[in-house]
Amino acid sequence: MTGYVVAVSNHYSIASTVNRCCCATTLQWLAAMATKLGSSFLLSSLTAPPKSPRSRVHHSSPHPPSSLIFSSRPPMAFAAAAASTATALASGRLSASSAQQRRPSSRASFSPGASPRAVAARRRAAPAARAAVSVRAEAGKKRVLVVNTNSGGHAVIGFYFAKELLAAGHAVTVLTVGDEASDKMKKPPFSRFSELTSAGGKTVWGDPADVGAAVGGASFDVVLDNNGKDLDAVKPVVDWAKSSGVGQFLFISSAGIYRPTEEPPHVEGDAVKESAGHVGVEKYLAEQFAGGWASFRPQYMIGSGNNKDCEEWFFDRIVRGRPVPIPGNGMQLTNITHVRDLASMLALAVGSPGAAAGRVFNCVSDRAVTLDGMARLCAAAAGAAAVEIVHYDPAAAGVDAKKAFPFRNMHFYAEPRAAKEALGWASTTNLPEDLKERYAEYAASGRGGKAMAFDIDDKILAAVGKAPPCRDRTSK
């Protein structure tokens, strides 16, 4: 017989194993206790009942049962969810075999570094295939504040996130750092903010250090900080959010904080660079928001409205018939994600705050691409028959690889395991097709026909004994 374990936990704990014929009564009683105690409500299933009535479900066990934790709802929400679940179980409309979930990823850890043995064990551990009752509380419409950077590639994340939330009926305010009249606002995604306001969103500008004044004293349920890279920048926003009663705080971190590994890809729980500013922010959030925070670590991204050159770097050379210089052997792996996937992951966290609570998510697609592969895909998107790739050693060529090439000269990619397991997220990134979208925008901008200097490229070509092109072709 499959038993359903229901636990109410706060300062007290109660557990019971029930079968289908009596689960409605038991679940309703436990939900009532949850309401009385102001506690959280957890429902999971096991293939066998616990050894004693006092047994509890521990996520620290080697193979914890799949479960759903309602940890950020008011007590009445727990009662309502339990009653609904109990009715479904009693009627046979919902069963233990109704969903299969994988073992949840480890919660965020901020130790100086995970031990090699622990990391190895985590990588070897097979997902625990457990039958689970899949129950998801209906998320109400929320008031969301997006604190958005005014520079770099990350600004487009806030833009897509706001569009995703507005489409779902949430109330969204985007606070962009700086002045609305600045030249930066003439570029995408800022130049496309009318898409947000026409959908009912609000856009304001100001200083995140005084976020309360910038938003005019408005109240919010959720805050996303897509601006700060260290605690000095993010702390004022966190402190204001906490004092204002914000229930959930999301933070855009970076996959760049992982320590280099001999076992790529990076997965949640891998050791991070303790000196990284994003790490300090994650630690502070864990202290101040307990279970009401989540951090998202993106890598390189693609998508309409992105104003950071990545794929454009390749297009600039391909349309002019120039060689594409790539450091190393070109087989380094990286991850490029369409920004719509980043936005959808964040939106799922807003809709399921309990599932996202206290977790770190690699905010990336589930496919890697080699650096040579990126050059060839860009060529295909541009309609070029072929692309000439030149490999070089940055040190021997006397160039700084960070200035000469848009990606890291190393294996640098992560996997979105936690988002798939905890949020039910799925990637939609299709790099060959997404690059076609980006090339269409590139061609429409006229950038391919403009004069452009390639001094660093020419230095690299000379270092490897290859003469620079006599005359660059330009796109029409």
Backbone torsions as a table, in degrees:
resi	resn	phi	psi	omega
1	MET	NA	135.7	175.8
2	THR	-83.3	129.4	178.9
3	GLY	-105.2	145.1	176.7
4	TYR	-104.3	123.5	-179.3
5	VAL	-99.2	123.1	179.0
6	VAL	-118.3	126.5	-178.9
7	ALA	-126.3	134.2	172.8
8	VAL	-108.4	124.8	-174.1
9	SER	-137.8	136.0	169.1
10	ASN	-160.0	-99.4	171.7
11	HIS	-91.7	-11.1	-179.0
12	TYR	-125.2	164.2	175.2
13	SER	-141.5	139.6	179.3
14	ILE	-136.4	139.1	178.1
15	ALA	-142.1	149.7	-179.6
16	SER	-151.3	147.5	173.9
17	THR	-108.2	127.8	-173.8
18	VAL	-128.7	157.4	172.8
19	ASN	-111.3	175.3	-170.8
20	ARG	-61.1	-36.4	-173.3
21	CYS	-71.7	-22.5	-178.7
22	CYS	-121.1	8.4	-171.8
23	CYS	-69.9	-30.6	-177.0
24	ALA	-61.1	-47.5	-179.7
25	THR	-63.2	-46.2	-178.4
26	THR	-63.9	-45.2	179.5
27	LEU	-61.8	-41.8	-179.9
28	GLN	-65.0	-37.4	178.7
29	TRP	-65.6	-43.3	179.6
30	LEU	-66.4	-37.5	177.8
31	ALA	-63.5	-38.8	177.9
32	ALA	-63.7	-39.4	177.4
33	MET	-64.8	-37.3	178.4
34	ALA	-62.4	-42.5	178.9
35	THR	-62.7	-42.7	-178.4
36	LYS	-65.5	-39.5	-176.4
37	LEU	-88.5	-8.5	-176.8
38	GLY	64.8	40.5	-170.0
39	SER	-110.4	177.7	177.1
40	SER	-90.3	158.9	-174.7
41	PHE	-124.5	126.1	-176.4
42	LEU	-125.2	132.8	178.0
43	LEU	-127.1	126.1	175.5
44	SER	-147.6	171.6	-179.3
45	SER	-125.0	149.5	177.6
46	LEU	-129.8	154.2	178.5
47	THR	-78.5	-12.0	176.3
48	ALA	-145.4	149.6	-179.7
49	PRO	-68.8	156.3	178.0
50	PRO	-65.1	162.4	-175.0
51	LYS	-69.6	-28.1	179.8
52	SER	-143.6	157.7	-179.7
53	PRO	-60.0	-17.9	-177.4
54	ARG	-94.3	2.5	-179.4
55	SER	-62.4	143.9	178.2
56	ARG	-125.3	160.4	176.6
57	VAL	-89.4	124.6	-179.8
58	HIS	-116.1	126.6	177.8
59	HIS	-72.2	-12.6	-179.6
60	SER	-84.3	-4.5	178.7
61	SER	-68.9	154.8	-176.7
62	PRO	-56.6	-38.4	-179.5
63	HIS	-132.0	76.4	-178.2
64	PRO	-68.0	146.5	177.2
65	PRO	-67.1	147.7	174.9
66	SER	-61.6	143.1	-176.1
67	SER	-154.6	163.3	172.8
68	LEU	-121.5	127.3	-177.7
69	ILE	-112.2	119.5	172.7
70	PHE	-90.5	96.7	-172.3
71	SER	-117.0	2.6	179.5
72	SER	-134.5	24.9	178.0
73	ARG	-103.5	151.9	172.5
74	PRO	-65.3	158.8	-176.4
75	PRO	-52.2	-39.2	-177.0
76	MET	-65.7	-29.6	178.0
77	ALA	-65.3	-36.1	177.4
78	PHE	-63.9	-42.6	-178.3
79	ALA	-63.6	-44.1	-179.4
80	ALA	-64.0	-43.7	179.8
81	ALA	-63.5	-41.6	-178.8
82	ALA	-65.7	-42.4	-179.1
83	ALA	-62.6	-44.0	178.4
84	SER	-61.5	-43.9	179.6
85	THR	-64.8	-42.5	-179.4
86	ALA	-61.1	-42.5	179.5
87	THR	-63.1	-41.9	-180.0
88	ALA	-65.0	-40.8	179.5
89	LEU	-66.6	-43.1	-176.9
90	ALA	-65.0	-35.3	-177.6
91	SER	-82.9	-10.2	-179.6
92	GLY	86.8	3.6	179.3
93	ARG	-74.6	-19.2	-179.4
94	LEU	-130.7	128.0	-176.9
95	SER	-131.4	169.7	-179.1
96	ALA	-64.9	-21.5	-179.5
97	SER	-93.6	8.9	-176.2
98	SER	-72.5	-14.8	178.3
99	ALA	-155.1	149.3	174.7
100	GLN	-120.1	128.6	178.9
101	GLN	-126.1	152.2	177.8
102	ARG	-88.9	165.4	177.5
103	ARG	-57.5	130.1	178.7
104	PRO	-62.0	147.3	175.8
105	SER	-68.5	161.0	178.5
106	SER	-63.3	145.4	173.6
107	ARG	-68.5	163.9	-177.6
108	ALA	-59.3	137.3	176.8
109	SER	-123.5	136.0	-176.5
110	PHE	-118.0	29.0	173.7
111	SER	-71.2	157.5	-178.4
112	PRO	-52.9	-29.2	176.8
113	GLY	-178.4	139.1	178.4
114	ALA	-69.9	144.3	-179.7
115	SER	-69.5	146.6	179.3
116	PRO	-55.9	-37.4	-179.6
117	ARG	-66.3	-41.0	-179.9
118	ALA	-66.5	-41.2	179.6
119	VAL	-64.4	-43.3	-180.0
120	ALA	-62.4	-41.7	179.7
121	ALA	-64.0	-39.7	-179.1
122	ARG	-65.3	-39.7	-178.5
123	ARG	-69.8	-32.7	-177.6
124	ARG	-79.1	-24.1	-172.7
125	ALA	-61.9	124.2	177.4
126	ALA	-77.9	146.7	178.2
127	PRO	-60.0	136.4	-179.8
128	ALA	-80.8	115.8	-179.6
129	ALA	-83.6	101.9	-178.2
130	ARG	-121.8	137.9	172.8
131	ALA	-70.2	140.0	-177.2
132	ALA	-143.4	149.2	172.7
133	VAL	-86.7	115.1	-177.2
134	SER	-90.4	110.0	-178.8
135	VAL	-126.8	129.9	-179.9
136	ARG	-133.0	120.7	-179.4
137	ALA	-69.1	144.7	177.3
138	GLU	-69.1	123.5	179.8
139	ALA	-84.6	129.1	177.9
140	GLY	-75.6	166.7	177.1
141	LYS	-69.5	137.1	-172.4
142	LYS	-123.2	158.4	175.1
143	ARG	-97.3	116.9	-172.3
144	VAL	-120.1	132.6	174.3
145	LEU	-108.6	127.7	175.6
146	VAL	-109.2	113.1	174.7
147	VAL	-89.7	107.7	-166.8
148	ASN	-109.9	135.3	176.3
149	THR	-66.5	157.2	178.4
150	ASN	-107.7	14.4	-178.8
151	SER	-152.6	169.9	177.2
152	GLY	73.5	-177.4	-177.6
153	GLY	-78.1	-18.1	-173.9
154	HIS	-72.9	-18.5	-177.8
155	ALA	-57.8	-32.9	-177.9
156	VAL	-68.9	-23.1	176.9
157	ILE	-63.1	-48.1	179.9
158	GLY	-61.9	-37.1	179.6
159	PHE	-63.4	-50.2	-179.8
160	TYR	-67.1	-37.7	178.4
161	PHE	-61.2	-45.0	179.1
162	ALA	-61.9	-41.7	179.2
163	LYS	-63.5	-40.8	179.8
164	GLU	-62.5	-44.7	-178.9
165	LEU	-68.6	-41.4	178.9
166	LEU	-61.9	-39.3	178.5
167	ALA	-63.6	-27.0	180.0
168	ALA	-89.3	-0.8	176.3
169	GLY	95.2	5.4	178.6
170	HIS	-78.4	159.4	175.8
171	ALA	-93.5	123.7	-172.0
172	VAL	-126.0	133.2	171.5
173	THR	-120.8	130.1	177.4
174	VAL	-108.6	115.3	175.5
175	LEU	-98.5	110.3	179.6
176	THR	-98.1	136.0	-179.2
177	VAL	-65.2	135.0	173.8
178	GLY	102.0	-150.5	-171.3
179	ASP	-114.7	134.6	-179.4
180	GLU	-61.3	-27.2	-176.3
181	ALA	-86.6	0.4	-177.3
182	SER	-70.9	157.8	-179.6
183	ASP	-63.0	-27.2	179.9
184	LYS	-60.1	-31.2	-176.5
185	MET	-74.2	-5.8	178.0
186	LYS	-84.6	-9.1	-179.0
187	LYS	-102.6	156.6	174.0
188	PRO	-69.2	151.8	3.6
189	PRO	-84.3	-5.8	-175.1
190	PHE	-62.3	-35.3	179.3
191	SER	-67.4	-9.5	-179.7
192	ARG	-108.1	15.2	-178.1
193	PHE	-64.2	-17.6	176.6
194	SER	-62.1	-25.0	176.5
195	GLU	-65.6	-28.8	178.1
196	LEU	-79.5	-46.6	-177.3
197	THR	-67.3	-34.0	178.9
198	SER	-69.3	-20.8	177.9
199	ALA	-93.3	5.0	177.9
200	GLY	102.7	0.6	179.8
201	GLY	-79.8	166.5	178.9
202	LYS	-122.0	136.7	178.0
203	THR	-121.3	131.9	178.4
204	VAL	-136.2	163.1	179.3
205	TRP	-127.7	149.5	179.8
206	GLY	169.0	-164.1	-176.9
207	ASP	-105.7	117.7	179.3
208	PRO	-59.5	-21.2	177.7
209	ALA	-65.5	-20.5	176.0
210	ASP	-129.5	57.4	-172.9
211	VAL	-61.6	-34.4	-179.9
212	GLY	-59.5	-43.5	178.7
213	ALA	-69.1	-37.7	-177.3
214	ALA	-63.3	-33.2	-179.1
215	VAL	-98.7	7.8	175.3
216	GLY	65.7	31.0	177.7
217	GLY	77.4	9.8	179.9
218	ALA	-66.0	156.4	180.0
219	SER	-106.5	148.8	-178.3
220	PHE	-139.2	154.2	175.6
221	ASP	-92.6	-32.0	-175.1
222	VAL	-135.5	140.4	174.1
223	VAL	-126.6	132.8	170.8
224	LEU	-113.1	121.7	173.0
225	ASP	-95.4	107.2	178.7
226	ASN	-114.1	37.1	-175.5
227	ASN	-130.8	-57.5	-171.9
228	GLY	-72.0	145.4	176.8
229	LYS	-113.7	-3.0	178.3
230	ASP	-150.6	172.8	-173.7
231	LEU	-66.3	-33.3	178.8
232	ASP	-57.9	-38.7	-178.0
233	ALA	-80.5	-34.4	-172.4
234	VAL	-93.3	-28.6	-175.3
235	LYS	-54.7	-44.4	179.0
236	PRO	-59.5	-35.2	179.6
237	VAL	-71.1	-43.0	179.2
238	VAL	-62.2	-47.0	-177.8
239	ASP	-63.3	-41.7	178.1
240	TRP	-64.1	-44.2	-178.8
241	ALA	-60.8	-43.2	-179.4
242	LYS	-64.7	-44.4	-178.8
243	SER	-70.2	-20.8	-178.6
244	SER	-92.5	-0.2	178.0
245	GLY	82.7	19.8	176.3
246	VAL	-64.1	133.9	-174.9
247	GLY	-88.7	-25.1	-176.3
248	GLN	-140.3	133.2	179.1
249	PHE	-123.9	119.8	178.9
250	LEU	-108.9	144.3	-175.7
251	PHE	-133.1	131.7	174.2
252	ILE	-88.5	108.4	-179.9
253	SER	-97.5	-139.5	179.2
254	SER	-159.4	140.2	174.3
255	ALA	-71.4	-9.1	177.4
256	GLY	-70.1	-8.1	-179.7
257	ILE	-82.9	-9.6	177.8
258	TYR	-69.2	144.2	172.5
259	ARG	-72.7	146.6	176.1
260	PRO	-54.6	143.0	-176.8
261	THR	-129.7	151.1	174.1
262	GLU	-85.8	-5.4	-176.7
263	GLU	-126.0	65.8	176.9
264	PRO	-66.0	154.2	10.6
265	PRO	-88.0	167.7	172.6
266	HIS	-71.8	136.0	174.9
267	VAL	-125.7	157.9	179.4
268	GLU	-56.7	130.9	-176.8
269	GLY	105.3	-13.4	175.6
270	ASP	-64.8	155.9	-178.7
271	ALA	-63.1	143.1	179.7
272	VAL	-117.9	165.6	176.7
273	LYS	-80.1	111.8	-176.3
274	GLU	-62.7	-21.5	-179.2
275	SER	-81.2	-11.8	-177.7
276	ALA	-66.9	135.7	-178.8
277	GLY	-60.7	-36.2	-179.8
278	HIS	-62.2	-33.2	180.0
279	VAL	-63.7	-41.6	177.4
280	GLY	-60.9	-37.1	178.1
281	VAL	-66.7	-45.1	-179.5
282	GLU	-60.6	-40.6	177.6
283	LYS	-62.4	-44.1	-178.3
284	TYR	-65.5	-39.8	177.3
285	LEU	-62.4	-40.8	178.9
286	ALA	-62.0	-33.5	179.1
287	GLU	-75.9	-41.9	-171.1
288	GLN	-88.3	-31.8	-175.5
289	PHE	-113.5	4.3	176.4
290	ALA	44.3	-115.7	-177.7
291	GLY	-86.2	7.9	-176.0
292	GLY	-103.6	24.2	-179.2
293	TRP	-130.0	161.9	173.0
294	ALA	-155.3	148.0	-178.8
295	SER	-122.6	140.7	-176.2
296	PHE	-122.4	127.9	-174.3
297	ARG	-113.9	94.4	179.0
298	PRO	-83.3	166.7	171.2
299	GLN	-117.9	-134.4	178.4
300	TYR	-76.9	147.2	-178.3
301	MET	-133.6	161.5	-179.2
302	ILE	-135.5	154.5	177.5
303	GLY	149.5	152.7	179.4
304	SER	-59.5	131.1	-179.4
305	GLY	99.9	-9.9	178.1
306	ASN	-71.2	130.4	-177.1
307	ASN	-110.7	18.8	176.6
308	LYS	-108.8	125.5	-176.8
309	ASP	-67.3	118.0	169.5
310	CYS	-133.2	-75.3	177.3
311	GLU	-65.0	-29.6	177.6
312	GLU	-60.9	-33.3	178.6
313	TRP	-57.9	-41.2	179.2
314	PHE	-71.9	-44.8	-179.8
315	PHE	-58.4	-39.5	-179.0
316	ASP	-55.1	-36.2	-177.8
317	ARG	-87.3	-39.3	-176.5
318	ILE	-64.8	-45.4	-176.0
319	VAL	-70.4	-18.3	179.2
320	ARG	-98.5	4.7	178.3
321	GLY	69.3	24.0	-179.4
322	ARG	-91.4	154.0	171.4
323	PRO	-64.4	152.8	176.6
324	VAL	-105.5	106.8	-179.8
325	PRO	-80.0	124.3	-178.7
326	ILE	-124.4	126.1	-178.8
327	PRO	-67.8	152.2	178.4
328	GLY	72.6	-150.2	-177.2
329	ASN	-98.4	1.4	176.4
330	GLY	80.7	-0.6	-179.4
331	MET	-96.1	5.7	177.1
332	GLN	-62.5	138.3	-178.1
333	LEU	-96.9	139.5	174.1
334	THR	-142.1	179.7	-175.6
335	ASN	-130.2	128.0	178.3
336	ILE	-125.8	123.0	-171.3
337	THR	-119.4	137.9	173.9
338	HIS	-70.1	137.3	-173.8
339	VAL	-63.8	-22.0	177.4
340	ARG	-63.2	-30.6	178.0
341	ASP	-70.1	-38.2	176.8
342	LEU	-62.8	-43.3	-179.0
343	ALA	-65.4	-40.7	-178.7
344	SER	-67.4	-34.4	177.3
345	MET	-65.2	-44.6	178.3
346	LEU	-63.1	-41.1	-179.7
347	ALA	-63.8	-37.2	176.9
348	LEU	-63.3	-35.6	177.9
349	ALA	-65.8	-36.3	176.7
350	VAL	-67.2	-40.9	-179.7
351	GLY	-73.5	-24.9	-178.9
352	SER	-131.2	68.7	-175.6
353	PRO	-60.8	-32.1	179.1
354	GLY	-65.7	-39.7	-179.6
355	ALA	-69.1	-30.0	-177.6
356	ALA	-90.2	-13.1	-169.4
357	ALA	-57.3	126.0	174.3
358	GLY	68.4	22.7	-174.4
359	ARG	-114.9	158.1	171.7
360	VAL	-109.8	135.1	-179.4
361	PHE	-124.8	128.1	168.9
362	ASN	-72.8	114.4	-173.6
363	CYS	-93.9	73.4	-171.7
364	VAL	-142.7	165.9	173.8
365	SER	-77.5	177.1	-177.3
366	ASP	-104.4	19.5	176.9
367	ARG	-129.1	144.6	175.3
368	ALA	-106.2	161.7	177.4
369	VAL	-138.8	144.0	175.6
370	THR	-79.3	160.3	179.3
371	LEU	-65.3	-41.1	174.5
372	ASP	-62.1	-39.7	179.4
373	GLY	-62.0	-37.9	177.8
374	MET	-62.3	-42.1	178.7
375	ALA	-61.8	-42.5	-178.3
376	ARG	-70.5	-37.2	177.7
377	LEU	-66.9	-37.7	177.6
378	CYS	-66.1	-39.2	177.9
379	ALA	-62.7	-43.5	179.2
380	ALA	-62.9	-41.0	179.7
381	ALA	-64.3	-32.8	-179.9
382	ALA	-84.1	-2.2	179.3
383	GLY	78.5	17.3	179.4
384	ALA	-81.3	140.8	-179.1
385	ALA	-67.7	-32.8	-178.6
386	ALA	-160.5	168.8	176.5
387	VAL	-136.3	138.0	176.9
388	GLU	-91.7	120.0	-179.7
389	ILE	-106.2	131.7	177.7
390	VAL	-118.5	119.9	178.4
391	HIS	-91.4	147.5	-178.0
392	TYR	-153.6	161.8	174.3
393	ASP	-99.7	115.1	-176.9
394	PRO	-55.3	-40.9	-179.4
395	ALA	-64.5	-44.2	-179.7
396	ALA	-67.2	-32.7	-179.7
397	ALA	-81.9	-11.1	179.8
398	GLY	71.4	35.2	179.6
399	VAL	-125.7	156.5	174.9
400	ASP	-87.9	114.4	-175.9
401	ALA	-58.7	-29.9	-179.7
402	LYS	-67.2	-28.9	178.4
403	LYS	-91.7	-24.0	-175.5
404	ALA	-88.7	-17.1	-172.8
405	PHE	-146.9	141.6	-173.3
406	PRO	-77.7	-12.6	-178.6
407	PHE	-116.9	164.2	177.6
408	ARG	-67.2	141.1	179.0
409	ASN	-86.8	63.5	-177.0
410	MET	-172.9	167.7	170.0
411	HIS	-66.5	123.4	-179.7
412	PHE	-148.1	89.5	175.4
413	TYR	-153.3	156.9	-176.6
414	ALA	-130.1	170.0	175.8
415	GLU	-120.3	144.3	-178.1
416	PRO	-89.8	52.6	-174.2
417	ARG	-64.0	-44.6	-175.4
418	ALA	-64.2	-40.1	-178.9
419	ALA	-65.9	-37.9	178.3
420	LYS	-67.4	-41.9	-174.7
421	GLU	-78.2	-42.7	-173.6
422	ALA	-91.1	-33.2	-174.4
423	LEU	-108.4	-9.9	-176.9
424	GLY	70.3	26.3	-176.4
425	TRP	-78.0	150.1	176.2
426	ALA	-137.4	140.5	-179.4
427	SER	-79.4	143.1	175.0
428	THR	-117.1	3.8	-178.8
429	THR	-60.6	129.6	175.2
430	ASN	-131.4	89.9	-168.3
431	LEU	-55.6	-45.1	179.2
432	PRO	-58.0	-42.5	179.9
433	GLU	-74.7	-39.2	-179.6
434	ASP	-65.0	-33.3	177.6
435	LEU	-69.1	-30.3	175.5
436	LYS	-64.2	-41.2	176.6
437	GLU	-59.9	-44.7	-178.1
438	ARG	-68.7	-36.8	178.9
439	TYR	-68.0	-36.3	177.8
440	ALA	-59.7	-41.3	177.6
441	GLU	-68.6	-39.0	178.3
442	TYR	-60.9	-47.2	-178.9
443	ALA	-64.8	-39.9	-179.8
444	ALA	-66.3	-27.4	-178.8
445	SER	-73.8	-17.2	-178.0
446	GLY	79.3	5.6	-177.8
447	ARG	-62.1	-34.3	-177.6
448	GLY	-65.4	-19.4	-179.0
449	GLY	-99.6	1.4	-178.0
450	LYS	-87.8	151.7	176.8
451	ALA	-66.4	139.4	-176.1
452	MET	-149.5	137.4	179.5
453	ALA	-91.5	144.4	179.7
454	PHE	-130.4	50.1	-175.0
455	ASP	-60.5	-44.0	-179.0
456	ILE	-66.2	-41.8	177.6
457	ASP	-58.2	-45.5	-177.5
458	ASP	-63.8	-35.8	177.1
459	LYS	-64.5	-41.1	178.7
460	ILE	-64.6	-46.1	-178.8
461	LEU	-61.3	-40.1	178.4
462	ALA	-64.8	-36.3	-178.4
463	ALA	-67.4	-28.7	-180.0
464	VAL	-98.0	8.7	175.9
465	GLY	78.7	27.0	179.5
466	LYS	-117.5	126.9	-178.6
467	ALA	-70.9	137.5	176.2
468	PRO	-63.7	154.4	177.5
469	PRO	-57.7	140.3	179.4
470	CYS	-67.0	-39.3	-179.9
471	ARG	-147.1	128.9	-179.5
472	ASP	-81.2	135.6	170.9
473	ARG	-76.0	153.9	175.2
474	THR	-124.3	153.1	-179.8
475	SER	-74.7	152.7	179.8
476	LYS	-96.8	NA	NA
